[in-house]
């Protein structure tokens, strides 16, 4: 019993030390974050985004304290990276792609235009909100959330948040337009 208690106490002390170090990083200036990045990773940071550097450093501090990813997880991540054509930056040019016309038959026999932003029926849309995963299934007509049918994504977003939302924005199927 005492051995477990000692190990637990060491773990709590380590957690407190890591927590304090992360809080110190959170209050640091960009130049201090870059300096810490060079210390931890042995190379110049490729980003000057303060939030990115903070998150990367915080993760590394936790990984150093807890052991990081398993070899199997690292190997799988490398396989996934090799499979995809990964770019380091998104294109700065937007290309206009004409919206395809997708139609579905309604119950009264009329053809209804299906919104081109929606993925195929059977696809699951996910959104994490306040520590909860919201998982919605796209149906031929409408959506299913927690075994209930909804006519729109906006109705689901309103039910989940209690406020009005554009469902396409809420689930990341559209981008907010400025102006």
C-alpha positions, 0 to 999 in steps of 0.5 A: 500500500505504501509503495502505491502511495509513494508512486501516486505522490510522485505522480502528483508532484510531476503533474504539478511541476508540468502544470506550472511549466505550462502556465508559465509558457501561457504567459510567455512572450513569443520570443521566450516561446521560440527560445524554449522551442529551440531548447526542447526541439534543438531546431528553429521553430518554423512558425511565429504563431504564438498559440501554435508554439504554446500548444506544441511546447505544452504537448512536448512537456507533457510527453516528456513527463508521461512518456509521449506516444507509443512506438506503434502510434508513431509508426501509424502516424508516419504511415498515414503521413506517407499515404497522403500528399501533405502540404505545409501551407494551404493555397492562397488562391481560391478556385471557384468550383461550380456547384453540382446539381444533386436531386432527390425524389421527395415523398410527393414525387417532385424532385428536390434540389439537394444542397451541394455542400452536404456529403453523401447520405450515410456520412457522419458529421462530427463537432466537439463542443464543451467536451462532448462529441456531437455526431450527426448522420446525413440522411437522404432527406434530413439528418439523424442526431441521437436517434431523432430525425431533423430537417436541418443542421441548424435545428440540431445546432440550436438544440445542442447550443441553445442559440441560433446557428447556421448549421453549415457553419456549425459543422464546418461545411461552410466558411463565414463570409466577411462583409 
